[in-house]
Amino acid sequence: MVAITRPARLPVPEPAAQAHSLALVEHIRAAIEAAGGFLPFHRYMEAALYAPGLGYYSAGAHKLGEGGDFTTAPELSPLFSRCLARQAQEVLAALGGGSVLEFGAGTGAMAEAILDELTRLDTLPERYLILEVSPDLRQRQRARLARFGARVTWIDAPPPAFRGVVLANEVLDAMPVHRLELTKVGVFEQGVTWRGGCFAWDRRPLANRALGERAERIARLTEGVTPYRTEVNLAAEGWVADLGRWLERGVALLIDYGFPEHEFYHPQRHQGTLMCHYRHHAHDDPFVYPGLQDLTAHVDFSAIARAALEAGLEVAGYTAQAFFLLGQGLEGMLQEAQGDEQAYLALAQQVKRLTLPSEMGELFKVMALARGLDALLSGFALHDRRPTL
Ligand SMILES: C[S@@+](CC[C@H](N)C(=O)[O-])C[C@H]1O[C@@H](n2cnc3c(N)ncnc32)[C@H](O)[C@@H]1O
């Protein structure tokens, strides 16, 4: 029997959505069986989010915004994207031209606001490329961005040599993570099995060398606290290694929630950072409503920085979102609206959500990875947090 798990306080999905979820449960159950009864967690997460036609991102769940499961900064306010546009403009000017390449463009809200801002500033890039793995979101982006014509192009893989600005807002956190469990009797890889008609956590002794080395590093940081369950995002590090191969000249701006490793692998964070979002309810059970809920883990920015250095990239900036936005003239944008009280109040509210330490201002970080760029990036001038990495 196949059952859908649901913590008591979550809303109940419509029958069609339940049927969709059950189809994905079947798909993953078959994968567990084919793998001998145990699927490492990153493979479960990959299927739950990206299984063709079934995964949360691949298929038609509403996902972002008010009617969806979670909200991101570009959904919250165009001011966020306008600040990124200004940083992009500065880089493109220093390079003497180039394109923008956005990864994981969601509903297209950020691309739209960036293109509008660059139109206003009369500095449109040669091309605005989008690499989106979700066919559903790609379709929504096409409809939203149609008015920009052929300047916006969707690509399936990065160009072999790219010059310009790469953007990725909340993309690294959506990549499948490995789950480790450090115990008194050894280190295990956590994964998923099928027991009593539903998914259940299971574990196997760690077999992967890269993860073994990481586990030793984590053990030093966690000061021997056991059991300690946490995540390692090898996919994000692989993405950065790849970036090092195709970024010829320019900057990649990575915006996400996360910490340097000494905070990420803090002894008190012994349950890790894995989070699930369903209709704006956050919880930590990844086996609830597969295909209908988002799964995400925070980003270890020290690991991203190490991967960048190994790939021959420079870590050109790292700061908290609030400082980045303020460094890009967020306050001035708010002042522009002062003549219109209603608009001003709405924007002031958005500025609070984007910058207050209790909202997105401190948890979210911005990291710039660069190659062949001497110019200073103004978004990182207010507060340089690179020494914390
Ligand atoms: C949490 S959503 C963020 C969407 C958007 N950037 C925003 O801020 O509203 C994650 C996005 O990343 C996409 N994504 C995940 N892995 C990706 C990858 N390896 N390459 C490109 N897009 C990816 C998802 O399909 C989705 O569009």
The ligand as a Gaussian input file, in Angstrom:
#p B3LYP/6-31G(d) Opt

LIG

0 1
 C       14.034000      28.320000      -5.365000
 S       13.792000      28.522000      -7.054000
 C       14.376000      30.189000      -7.290000
 C       13.772000      30.842000      -8.500000
 C       14.227000      32.273000      -8.788000
 N       15.640000      32.375000      -8.977000
 C       13.780000      33.213000      -7.690000
 O       14.627000      33.691000      -6.955000
 O       12.579000      33.476000      -7.584000
 C       15.084000      27.528000      -7.728000
 C       15.212000      27.620000      -9.238000
 O       16.438000      27.002000      -9.658000
 C       16.175000      26.119000     -10.745000
 N       17.311000      25.190000     -10.772000
 C       17.655000      24.245000      -9.871000
 N       18.826000      23.642000     -10.216000
 C       19.234000      24.260000     -11.337000
 C       20.387000      24.105000     -12.180000
 N       21.327000      23.191000     -11.915000
 N       20.497000      24.901000     -13.258000
 C       19.558000      25.833000     -13.550000
 N       18.443000      26.007000     -12.803000
 C       18.292000      25.239000     -11.699000
 C       14.781000      25.619000     -10.436000
 O       14.147000      25.015000     -11.511000
 C       14.106000      26.943000     -10.006000
 O       13.779000      27.727000     -11.110000

